[in-house]
Amino acid sequence: MSAQELEQLVGLLRGGPVSFSAPPQEMRPVFEGMLVSLPGDESTVTEERELGGVPGLWMGAEGARALLYLHGGGYTIGSPLAYREFSTQLARTAGASLFAPDYRLAPEHPHPAALEDALAAYRALLDLGHAADDVVVAGDSAGGGLTLALLVAIREAGLPLPARAVLFSPWLDLTLSGTSVASKAEADPSLDQAGLAAAAAHYLNGLPAETPAASPLFADLTGLPPLLIEVGEAEILLSDATRLADRAGLAGVDITLHVWPGMPHVWGLFAAVLGEGREVIEEAGAFIAGS
């Protein structure tokens, strides 16, 4: 770990302009501008595409593997464009095609709109001829929660499950009952309980926060494919990840949990300036590729 790299990143995040407590409509352009301003690979070629009636970002590859990437943003902000550098790096590392759906956001489109869009995109990948064994689902933060909820929805719909899934710093419990919400409050430079509670209220729109389709930590995890969970030690969602590892293991799911010392929320987004960001992409990419 480069202490200087991490210190600079933490300082940037603590002074950042994004707050989930603010109106989502105000934060969307701010959040997008922050992420798209990060250095990236200008040679990457992507195109806008619609799968299953859901618009999104597509990047082709020669191999059969396909990555369905669900972006973060508390279900209220974020877009495939904002996460383009991270998702395309991940897909290239895995040698996979990429579809990142621009799923509908709350409060305009509360639960279950995002889950419906994710399921429609997955069905469309199968309809394109991708075998389920060649599809991997991944997501970060709220997109990590959406990834887990999607796996359960796929199973409940009687569809073949994807080969595996990756969850980066997943938000899995909208009740915010994890112990790290309090114990890591000082350490986390990105998230706070009040902001997550506001985002959850937008997404739930009156639905109980413990509803499994919205808080998939409480879902039946039986029969899910292998999961890789990547989480930072310095984030308030740490216990979402550790509790998932416990519950999934008890359900017989093949689970790999990697807790990265000192890392903040979804640090892979900052691979251009943080060595551990590049390392987590390499590790997750190898898992997606099945190697």
Wavefront OBJ file of the C-alpha trace (Angstrom):
o trace
v 0.000 0.000 0.000
v 1.177 3.485 -0.803
v 0.317 5.480 2.299
v 0.599 8.704 0.330
v -1.805 7.495 -2.377
v -4.350 6.446 0.215
v -3.992 9.632 2.231
v -4.574 11.752 -0.849
v -7.615 9.726 -1.858
v -9.159 9.867 1.619
v -8.644 13.628 1.680
v -10.337 13.928 -1.703
v -13.289 11.831 -0.556
v -13.744 13.691 2.736
v -13.884 16.979 0.875
v -16.053 15.599 -1.909
v -19.225 17.357 -3.053
v -21.543 14.315 -3.116
v -24.086 13.773 -0.342
v -26.943 11.271 -0.375
v -28.767 13.572 2.042
v -29.125 16.170 -0.730
v -31.848 15.933 -3.407
v -30.830 13.220 -5.917
v -31.680 15.441 -8.880
v -29.037 17.914 -7.668
v -26.408 15.269 -6.936
v -26.621 13.331 -10.218
v -24.620 15.771 -12.383
v -22.169 16.418 -9.541
v -21.502 12.712 -8.997
v -21.228 12.003 -12.712
v -18.845 14.903 -13.219
v -16.617 13.720 -10.388
v -16.263 10.175 -11.755
v -15.933 10.987 -15.456
v -13.174 13.481 -14.632
v -10.919 10.668 -13.361
v -8.135 9.537 -15.721
v -9.134 6.689 -18.029
v -8.179 4.613 -21.040
v -9.168 6.746 -24.019
v -8.794 3.782 -26.387
v -11.799 1.987 -24.868
v -14.655 1.693 -27.361
v -18.208 1.462 -26.025
v -21.606 2.046 -27.562
v -25.081 2.838 -26.336
v -27.305 -0.195 -26.686
v -30.680 -1.457 -25.486
v -31.182 -4.979 -24.149
v -34.573 -6.214 -23.015
v -35.966 -2.710 -23.337
v -33.299 -1.355 -20.966
v -30.787 1.201 -22.301
v -27.179 0.848 -21.338
v -23.526 0.754 -22.279
v -22.101 -2.116 -24.346
v -18.515 -3.181 -24.965
v -17.887 -6.183 -27.170
v -15.166 -8.826 -26.807
v -14.127 -11.884 -28.769
v -14.744 -14.463 -26.025
v -18.050 -15.978 -24.962
v -17.981 -14.514 -21.443
v -20.404 -11.654 -20.766
v -20.351 -9.329 -17.769
v -23.565 -7.675 -16.580
v -22.421 -4.714 -14.480
v -24.795 -2.910 -12.099
v -23.506 0.495 -11.022
v -23.707 1.987 -7.550
v -25.119 5.278 -6.324
v -27.590 4.450 -3.571
v -30.324 3.617 -6.134
v -30.750 7.369 -6.634
v -27.690 8.587 -8.578
v -25.037 7.089 -10.853
v -25.058 5.811 -14.415
v -23.172 3.437 -16.723
v -21.286 6.459 -18.082
v -20.103 7.482 -14.611
v -18.847 3.937 -13.966
v -17.571 3.367 -17.498
v -13.866 3.286 -16.665
v -14.294 0.859 -13.770
v -16.686 -1.512 -15.531
v -14.716 -1.605 -18.786
v -11.429 -2.203 -16.954
v -13.084 -5.102 -15.164
v -14.474 -6.569 -18.386
v -11.181 -6.193 -20.265
v -9.286 -7.867 -17.438
v -11.726 -10.788 -17.590
v -11.763 -10.927 -21.394
v -15.533 -10.418 -21.329
v -18.145 -8.439 -23.214
v -19.911 -5.876 -21.049
v -23.442 -4.621 -20.676
v -24.033 -1.979 -18.016
v -27.762 -1.226 -17.824
v -28.949 2.303 -17.177
v -31.540 1.040 -14.722
v -34.250 3.350 -13.466
v -33.471 5.405 -10.367
v -35.439 6.476 -7.311
v -37.243 8.552 -6.221
v -38.850 8.802 -9.663
v -38.745 5.016 -10.002
v -38.623 3.307 -6.584
v -38.252 -0.405 -5.907
v -38.772 -2.731 -7.761
v -37.932 -0.737 -10.928
v -34.155 -1.264 -10.685
v -34.570 -4.986 -10.059
v -37.033 -5.329 -12.935
v -34.558 -3.646 -15.289
v -31.665 -5.818 -14.113
v -33.715 -8.983 -14.632
v -34.813 -7.825 -18.088
v -31.186 -7.198 -19.063
v -30.163 -10.648 -17.833
v -32.970 -12.312 -19.797
v -31.861 -10.390 -22.879
v -28.277 -11.638 -22.561
v -29.616 -15.195 -22.532
v -31.835 -14.409 -25.518
v -28.763 -13.156 -27.404
v -27.366 -16.658 -27.128
v -25.137 -16.337 -24.079
v -25.224 -19.488 -21.984
v -25.897 -18.751 -18.336
v -22.581 -20.441 -17.514
v -20.858 -17.744 -19.566
v -22.552 -14.807 -17.815
v -21.217 -13.134 -14.666
v -23.028 -10.417 -12.714
v -21.117 -7.767 -10.778
v -21.984 -4.540 -9.016
v -20.784 -2.044 -6.441
v -22.481 -0.520 -3.414
v -26.220 -0.363 -4.214
v -25.323 -2.182 -7.426
v -23.812 -4.906 -5.245
v -27.091 -5.203 -3.372
v -28.924 -5.220 -6.684
v -26.588 -7.994 -7.881
v -27.546 -10.214 -4.955
v -31.248 -9.380 -5.325
v -30.989 -10.219 -9.029
v -29.505 -13.634 -8.321
v -32.439 -14.430 -6.041
v -34.919 -13.104 -8.641
v -33.300 -15.231 -11.359
v -33.660 -18.320 -9.186
v -37.255 -17.466 -8.301
v -38.096 -16.939 -11.990
v -36.833 -20.423 -12.807
v -34.080 -19.111 -15.077
v -30.599 -20.625 -15.174
v -28.256 -18.832 -12.806
v -25.080 -17.083 -13.968
v -21.682 -18.672 -13.468
v -20.688 -16.435 -10.560
v -21.062 -12.928 -9.155
v -18.833 -10.194 -7.707
v -19.983 -7.706 -5.100
v -17.848 -4.628 -4.428
v -18.595 -2.917 -1.082
v -22.224 -4.109 -1.327
v -25.121 -2.327 0.353
v -27.300 -5.270 1.331
v -29.231 -4.112 4.392
v -31.416 -1.027 4.021
v -32.347 -1.250 7.715
v -28.751 -0.121 8.414
v -28.553 -2.572 11.313
v -24.938 -3.626 10.778
v -22.565 -2.866 13.635
v -20.038 -1.214 11.306
v -22.529 1.576 10.511
v -21.564 2.984 13.908
v -18.137 1.440 14.516
v -16.692 2.645 11.180
v -18.443 6.026 11.094
v -15.254 7.942 11.821
v -13.119 5.874 9.462
v -15.391 6.036 6.412
v -14.634 9.115 4.270
v -17.442 8.503 1.764
v -20.666 7.353 3.429
v -22.682 8.245 6.505
v -25.770 6.786 8.109
v -27.993 9.816 7.475
v -27.208 9.816 3.766
v -27.856 6.097 3.373
v -31.113 6.409 5.312
v -32.243 9.154 2.927
v -31.349 7.072 -0.132
v -33.108 4.033 1.333
v -36.279 6.066 1.922
v -36.276 7.188 -1.722
v -35.814 3.631 -2.969
v -38.244 1.930 -0.586
v -41.061 4.481 -0.991
v -42.809 3.190 2.129
v -41.855 -0.478 1.709
v -40.448 -2.095 4.876
v -36.659 -1.849 4.811
v -36.263 -5.523 5.683
v -38.075 -6.623 2.494
v -35.705 -9.271 1.052
v -35.960 -8.073 -2.561
v -34.745 -4.629 -1.424
v -32.453 -5.804 1.396
v -31.187 -9.109 -0.017
v -29.113 -9.850 3.080
v -32.415 -11.183 4.455
v -33.284 -13.287 1.395
v -33.074 -17.059 1.062
v -29.612 -17.546 -0.458
v -29.930 -21.262 -1.156
v -28.595 -22.395 -4.511
v -26.828 -19.186 -5.513
v -23.637 -19.365 -7.610
v -20.150 -18.661 -6.222
v -19.748 -15.163 -4.822
v -16.684 -12.954 -4.471
v -17.107 -10.087 -2.008
v -14.566 -7.264 -2.070
v -14.908 -4.817 0.824
v -12.777 -2.192 2.533
v -11.992 -2.349 6.222
v -12.626 1.409 6.563
v -16.259 1.530 5.448
v -19.566 1.550 7.270
v -20.898 -1.223 5.020
v -18.222 -3.682 6.168
v -20.672 -5.686 8.256
v -23.062 -6.011 5.316
v -20.294 -7.941 3.570
v -19.252 -10.032 6.560
v -22.848 -10.949 7.411
v -23.461 -11.981 3.820
v -20.412 -14.235 3.937
v -21.771 -15.877 7.089
v -25.316 -16.298 5.770
v -24.263 -17.461 2.328
v -21.828 -19.966 3.825
v -24.570 -21.404 6.040
v -26.758 -21.718 2.912
v -24.070 -23.772 1.183
v -22.937 -21.055 -1.223
v -19.302 -21.011 -2.361
v -18.185 -17.702 -0.904
v -14.916 -15.754 -1.006
v -14.660 -12.682 1.212
v -11.690 -10.342 0.894
v -11.478 -7.524 3.439
v -8.864 -4.984 2.314
v -7.124 -3.181 5.224
v -7.583 0.576 5.226
v -9.592 0.717 2.011
v -12.602 3.037 1.658
v -15.871 2.407 -0.154
v -15.499 1.034 -3.729
v -11.836 2.021 -3.935
v -11.541 0.279 -7.297
v -13.149 3.347 -8.845
v -9.885 5.149 -8.143
v -7.543 2.631 -9.794
v -5.860 5.437 -11.725
v -4.483 6.889 -8.493
v -4.462 3.944 -6.057
v -2.492 0.722 -6.435
v -5.057 -1.304 -4.467
v -7.675 -0.144 -6.940
v -5.751 -1.814 -9.734
v -5.190 -4.902 -7.607
v -8.870 -5.404 -6.818
v -9.733 -5.146 -10.519
v -7.130 -7.807 -11.318
v -8.424 -10.107 -8.592
v -12.075 -9.690 -9.546
v -11.266 -9.969 -13.250
v -9.567 -13.325 -12.691
v -12.617 -14.535 -10.752
v -14.967 -13.417 -13.532
v -12.819 -15.224 -16.084
v -13.017 -18.370 -13.955
v -9.262 -18.569 -13.508
l 1 2 3 4 5 6 7 8 9 10 11 12 13 14 15 16 17 18 19 20 21 22 23 24 25 26 27 28 29 30 31 32 33 34 35 36 37 38 39 40 41 42 43 44 45 46 47 48 49 50 51 52 53 54 55 56 57 58 59 60 61 62 63 64 65 66 67 68 69 70 71 72 73 74 75 76 77 78 79 80 81 82 83 84 85 86 87 88 89 90 91 92 93 94 95 96 97 98 99 100 101 102 103 104 105 106 107 108 109 110 111 112 113 114 115 116 117 118 119 120 121 122 123 124 125 126 127 128 129 130 131 132 133 134 135 136 137 138 139 140 141 142 143 144 145 146 147 148 149 150 151 152 153 154 155 156 157 158 159 160 161 162 163 164 165 166 167 168 169 170 171 172 173 174 175 176 177 178 179 180 181 182 183 184 185 186 187 188 189 190 191 192 193 194 195 196 197 198 199 200 201 202 203 204 205 206 207 208 209 210 211 212 213 214 215 216 217 218 219 220 221 222 223 224 225 226 227 228 229 230 231 232 233 234 235 236 237 238 239 240 241 242 243 244 245 246 247 248 249 250 251 252 253 254 255 256 257 258 259 260 261 262 263 264 265 266 267 268 269 270 271 272 273 274 275 276 277 278 279 280 281 282 283 284 285 286 287 288 289 290 291
